[in-house]
Amino acid sequence: MLTETRSATSRLTGRRARLGASVASAALLLSAVLTGCADSVKAGSGAIQASGSTTVAPVASDAAEALKSKGLNITVATQGGSAGGISQLGTGQIDIALSSKPLSDKDHKAYPGTELVTTQIGADAVGVIITKEVADGGVKGLSKAQVAGLFEGRITNWKEVGGPDLQVFVYDKEPGRGTREVLDKFIYGEGEPPAPPKSANYAVVGGNLETRNKLKSTRGSIAPLSTGFIDGHPDLVAVPLEGIAPTLANVASGEYAMTRPLYMITNGDPKGTVKQYVDYVLSPEGQKLLPKHGYLTREQMGL
């Protein structure tokens, strides 16, 4: 009986020892994890933060990746498009706003404590994008009046503009997006666009990738979208506007109406690592990133 008791006590002591060792190991592991997290936060505290336009973001991301080898830590986001980036810069949340629309007086007045300085890195064409089915069905071009009729919901079937007997589905960009502003300026000039149509065949989308996916998945759809985002997607077509196609030559000459500059915006002139980042995008090596995404370089735009 005493032998059995001693044996049980020995087993219990062994289990407690193993449990103590496990707890100690877990504590050491937790300590290491917490230390690693702290080091990670500390290491990332000097990161350059860039956010905004989904059009500028691919170039900004490629440049950020290229500069990793030079020790620069750059994060690129696309929260709220161009307007979102400008807002984040104006409130001190980021270092660089990515924008595919020029700054307005309203932008400057909204952030009087921020010196918004633009650096144009290239240019882009906004296309009125339709599906290949619609283009093959007879829509070879659109006038300004027809584009207005489509986006205002007054033209509801493609046969009304020479296309197939197919309902129109409009994907419009949310307010504040650079793409939307380019479209509005083309249609309305300096005038205010009307309220969106109340239609089941009208929806608002955000970034370029979302817009492209919606176009590809919806028959009879139309949307404003950077022409660079349909490269390699033969099922989508950038329709000529007023007889002018969005070719590189027509964009560079300014003959194609829906052309827009692409910007990096900073609070004051770029300095330090932010300047190093911007300068890289402006360099010959950095400018090679723009044609990769279907955009025009500064040289092509005569800058």
C-alpha positions as CSV (number, residue, x, y, z in Angstrom):
1,M,0.0,0.0,0.0
2,L,2.8,2.4,0.9
3,T,4.6,1.4,-2.3
4,E,1.5,2.2,-4.3
5,T,1.1,5.6,-2.5
6,R,4.8,6.5,-3.2
7,S,4.3,5.5,-6.9
8,A,1.2,7.7,-7.2
9,T,3.1,10.5,-5.5
10,S,6.0,10.1,-7.9
11,R,3.7,10.2,-10.9
12,L,1.9,13.3,-9.6
13,T,5.3,15.0,-9.0
14,G,6.4,14.1,-12.5
15,R,3.2,15.5,-14.1
16,R,3.6,18.7,-12.1
17,A,7.2,19.1,-13.2
18,R,6.2,18.5,-16.8
19,L,3.3,21.0,-16.4
20,G,5.7,23.6,-14.9
21,A,8.1,23.1,-17.8
22,S,5.3,23.5,-20.3
23,V,4.1,26.7,-18.6
24,A,7.6,28.1,-18.6
25,S,8.0,27.2,-22.3
26,A,4.7,28.9,-23.1
27,A,5.7,31.9,-21.2
28,L,9.0,32.1,-23.0
29,L,7.2,31.7,-26.3
30,L,4.7,34.4,-25.5
31,S,7.5,36.7,-24.4
32,A,9.3,36.1,-27.7
33,V,6.1,36.7,-29.7
34,L,5.4,39.9,-27.9
35,T,9.0,41.1,-28.3
36,G,8.8,40.3,-32.0
37,C,5.5,42.2,-32.3
38,A,7.1,45.2,-30.5
39,D,10.1,45.0,-32.8
40,S,7.8,44.8,-35.8
41,V,5.8,47.9,-34.8
42,K,9.0,49.8,-34.0
43,A,10.6,48.8,-37.4
44,G,7.5,49.9,-39.3
45,S,7.0,53.2,-37.4
46,G,9.1,55.0,-40.1
47,A,7.1,53.7,-43.0
48,I,6.0,56.1,-45.8
49,Q,2.2,56.0,-46.0
50,A,0.6,56.6,-49.5
51,S,-3.1,56.2,-50.2
52,G,-5.8,57.2,-52.7
53,S,-6.5,56.6,-56.4
54,T,-6.8,53.1,-57.5
55,T,-5.4,54.3,-60.9
56,V,-2.1,55.6,-59.4
57,A,-1.8,52.8,-56.9
58,P,-0.3,50.2,-59.3
59,V,2.6,52.5,-60.2
60,A,3.0,53.5,-56.6
61,S,3.1,49.9,-55.4
62,D,5.7,48.9,-58.1
63,A,7.9,51.8,-57.1
64,A,7.6,50.9,-53.4
65,E,8.6,47.3,-54.2
66,A,11.6,48.5,-56.2
67,L,12.8,50.7,-53.3
68,K,12.7,48.0,-50.7
69,S,16.3,47.1,-51.6
70,K,17.3,50.7,-50.8
71,G,15.8,50.3,-47.3
72,L,12.6,52.3,-47.8
73,N,9.5,50.9,-46.2
74,I,6.4,52.2,-48.1
75,T,2.8,51.1,-47.7
76,V,0.3,51.8,-50.4
77,A,-3.5,51.8,-49.9
78,T,-6.6,52.9,-51.9
79,Q,-9.0,54.1,-49.3
80,G,-11.7,56.3,-50.7
81,G,-10.0,56.9,-54.1
82,S,-8.5,60.3,-55.0
83,A,-10.8,62.2,-52.6
84,G,-10.0,59.8,-49.8
85,G,-6.3,60.2,-50.3
86,I,-6.5,64.0,-50.3
87,S,-8.6,63.9,-47.1
88,Q,-6.1,61.6,-45.4
89,L,-3.2,63.8,-46.3
90,G,-5.1,67.0,-45.3
91,T,-5.7,65.5,-41.8
92,G,-2.2,64.3,-41.4
93,Q,-2.9,60.5,-41.6
94,I,-0.5,59.8,-44.6
95,D,2.5,61.2,-46.3
96,I,1.4,61.1,-49.9
97,A,-2.0,61.3,-51.5
98,L,-2.4,59.4,-54.8
99,S,-4.7,61.3,-57.1
100,S,-6.1,61.0,-60.6
101,K,-7.8,64.3,-60.4
102,P,-6.5,67.9,-60.1
103,L,-6.8,69.7,-56.8
104,S,-9.7,72.1,-56.6
105,D,-10.2,75.3,-54.6
106,K,-12.5,73.3,-52.4
107,D,-9.7,70.9,-51.5
108,H,-7.3,73.8,-50.5
109,K,-10.0,75.5,-48.5
110,A,-10.9,72.2,-46.7
111,Y,-7.4,71.8,-45.3
112,P,-6.0,75.3,-44.7
113,G,-3.3,74.0,-42.4
114,T,-1.9,71.7,-45.2
115,E,0.2,73.0,-48.1
116,L,-1.1,70.6,-50.8
117,V,1.7,70.3,-53.4
118,T,1.1,68.2,-56.6
119,T,3.8,66.3,-58.6
120,Q,2.5,65.0,-61.9
121,I,4.0,61.5,-62.5
122,G,2.2,60.8,-65.8
123,A,-1.2,60.8,-67.5
124,D,-4.1,58.4,-68.2
125,A,-7.2,58.1,-70.4
126,V,-10.6,57.5,-68.9
127,G,-12.7,55.4,-71.3
128,V,-16.4,54.8,-71.6
129,I,-16.2,51.1,-71.4
130,I,-18.7,48.7,-72.9
131,T,-18.8,44.9,-73.4
132,K,-17.6,43.3,-76.6
133,E,-21.1,42.0,-77.1
134,V,-22.5,45.5,-77.3
135,A,-19.6,46.7,-79.5
136,D,-20.0,43.8,-81.9
137,G,-23.7,44.4,-81.9
138,G,-23.2,47.8,-83.6
139,V,-22.0,50.4,-81.0
140,K,-18.8,51.7,-82.7
141,G,-18.8,55.1,-81.0
142,L,-20.9,57.4,-78.8
143,S,-21.5,61.1,-78.8
144,K,-21.4,63.3,-75.7
145,A,-25.3,63.5,-75.8
146,Q,-25.5,59.7,-76.0
147,V,-23.1,59.2,-73.1
148,A,-25.2,61.7,-71.0
149,G,-28.4,59.8,-72.0
150,L,-26.9,56.5,-71.0
151,F,-25.6,57.6,-67.6
152,E,-28.7,59.6,-66.8
153,G,-30.9,56.6,-67.4
154,R,-32.8,58.1,-70.4
155,I,-31.3,55.6,-72.8
156,T,-32.2,52.2,-71.5
157,N,-31.7,49.8,-74.4
158,W,-28.6,49.6,-76.6
159,K,-30.7,49.5,-79.8
160,E,-31.4,53.2,-79.2
161,V,-27.8,54.0,-80.1
162,G,-27.4,51.5,-82.9
163,G,-26.6,48.4,-80.8
164,P,-28.2,45.1,-80.0
165,D,-31.7,44.7,-78.4
166,L,-30.2,44.5,-74.9
167,Q,-30.9,46.4,-71.7
168,V,-28.3,49.0,-70.6
169,F,-26.8,48.5,-67.1
170,V,-24.9,51.5,-65.8
171,Y,-22.0,51.1,-63.3
172,D,-21.1,54.6,-62.2
173,K,-18.2,55.7,-60.0
174,E,-18.9,57.0,-56.5
175,P,-18.6,60.8,-56.0
176,G,-15.0,62.0,-55.3
177,R,-13.4,59.4,-57.6
178,G,-11.1,61.0,-60.2
179,T,-12.7,58.8,-62.9
180,R,-16.1,60.2,-62.1
181,E,-14.9,63.8,-62.2
182,V,-13.4,63.3,-65.7
183,L,-16.6,61.8,-67.0
184,D,-18.7,64.7,-65.5
185,K,-16.4,67.3,-67.0
186,F,-16.7,65.7,-70.4
187,I,-20.5,65.6,-70.3
188,Y,-21.3,68.8,-68.3
189,G,-18.2,71.0,-68.5
190,E,-18.3,73.2,-65.4
191,G,-22.0,72.5,-64.8
192,E,-23.4,70.3,-62.0
193,P,-24.4,66.7,-63.0
194,P,-28.0,65.7,-62.3
195,A,-29.0,63.3,-59.5
196,P,-28.4,59.7,-60.3
197,P,-31.3,57.9,-61.9
198,K,-33.7,55.8,-59.8
199,S,-33.3,52.6,-61.7
200,A,-32.7,48.9,-60.9
201,N,-30.2,49.0,-63.8
202,Y,-27.9,51.6,-62.1
203,A,-25.3,50.9,-59.4
204,V,-22.4,52.8,-57.9
205,V,-19.0,51.1,-57.7
206,G,-15.6,52.1,-56.2
207,G,-12.2,51.1,-57.4
208,N,-11.0,50.2,-60.9
209,L,-10.8,46.4,-60.2
210,E,-14.3,46.3,-58.8
211,T,-15.6,48.3,-61.9
212,R,-13.8,45.9,-64.3
213,N,-15.2,42.8,-62.6
214,K,-18.8,44.2,-62.7
215,L,-18.5,45.0,-66.4
216,K,-17.2,41.5,-67.2
217,S,-20.0,39.9,-65.2
218,T,-23.0,41.9,-66.4
219,R,-24.4,41.8,-69.9
220,G,-25.1,45.2,-71.5
221,S,-23.1,47.1,-68.9
222,I,-21.3,50.4,-69.3
223,A,-18.9,52.2,-66.9
224,P,-16.2,54.9,-66.8
225,L,-12.8,53.2,-66.3
226,S,-9.1,53.9,-66.9
227,T,-8.3,52.4,-70.3
228,G,-5.2,50.8,-68.8
229,F,-7.4,48.5,-66.8
230,I,-8.9,46.8,-69.8
231,D,-5.5,45.9,-71.4
232,G,-5.5,42.1,-71.8
233,H,-9.3,41.9,-71.5
234,P,-10.7,41.5,-75.0
235,D,-14.2,41.2,-73.7
236,L,-14.2,44.9,-72.8
237,V,-14.0,47.8,-75.3
238,A,-13.2,51.5,-74.8
239,V,-15.6,53.1,-77.3
240,P,-14.6,56.2,-79.3
241,L,-16.1,59.4,-78.1
242,E,-17.2,62.1,-80.6
243,G,-15.3,60.0,-83.2
244,I,-12.0,60.0,-81.2
245,A,-10.6,56.8,-79.8
246,P,-8.5,56.8,-76.6
247,T,-5.2,55.8,-78.4
248,L,-1.8,56.9,-76.9
249,A,-1.4,59.4,-79.7
250,N,-4.8,61.0,-79.2
251,V,-4.3,61.1,-75.4
252,A,-0.8,62.6,-75.8
253,S,-2.0,65.3,-78.2
254,G,-5.0,66.1,-76.0
255,E,-7.4,65.3,-78.9
256,Y,-9.1,62.6,-76.8
257,A,-11.2,64.6,-74.3
258,M,-11.2,62.3,-71.3
259,T,-7.5,62.6,-70.4
260,R,-6.3,63.2,-66.9
261,P,-3.1,63.8,-65.0
262,L,-1.8,61.4,-62.4
263,Y,-0.4,62.9,-59.2
264,M,1.5,62.3,-56.0
265,I,0.5,65.0,-53.6
266,T,2.4,66.0,-50.5
267,N,2.2,68.4,-47.6
268,G,4.7,71.0,-48.8
269,D,7.6,70.1,-51.2
270,P,8.7,66.4,-50.8
271,K,11.6,66.0,-48.3
272,G,13.7,63.1,-47.0
273,T,12.6,59.6,-47.9
274,V,9.3,60.9,-49.3
275,K,11.4,62.9,-51.8
276,Q,13.5,59.9,-52.5
277,Y,10.3,57.9,-53.3
278,V,8.8,60.7,-55.5
279,D,12.1,61.2,-57.3
280,Y,12.3,57.5,-58.1
281,V,8.9,57.6,-59.8
282,L,10.0,60.6,-61.8
283,S,13.3,59.0,-62.8
284,P,13.8,57.2,-66.1
285,E,13.6,53.8,-64.3
286,G,10.4,54.8,-62.4
287,Q,8.8,56.2,-65.5
288,K,9.1,52.8,-67.2
289,L,6.4,51.7,-64.7
290,L,3.7,53.8,-66.3
291,P,3.4,52.2,-69.8
292,K,3.4,48.8,-68.0
293,H,-0.1,49.8,-66.7
294,G,-1.3,51.5,-69.8
295,Y,-0.4,55.1,-68.8
296,L,1.6,57.8,-70.5
297,T,4.9,59.0,-69.2
298,R,5.8,62.6,-68.5
299,E,7.9,62.7,-71.6
300,Q,5.0,61.4,-73.8
301,M,2.9,64.2,-72.4
302,G,5.6,66.8,-73.2
303,L,6.4,67.5,-69.6
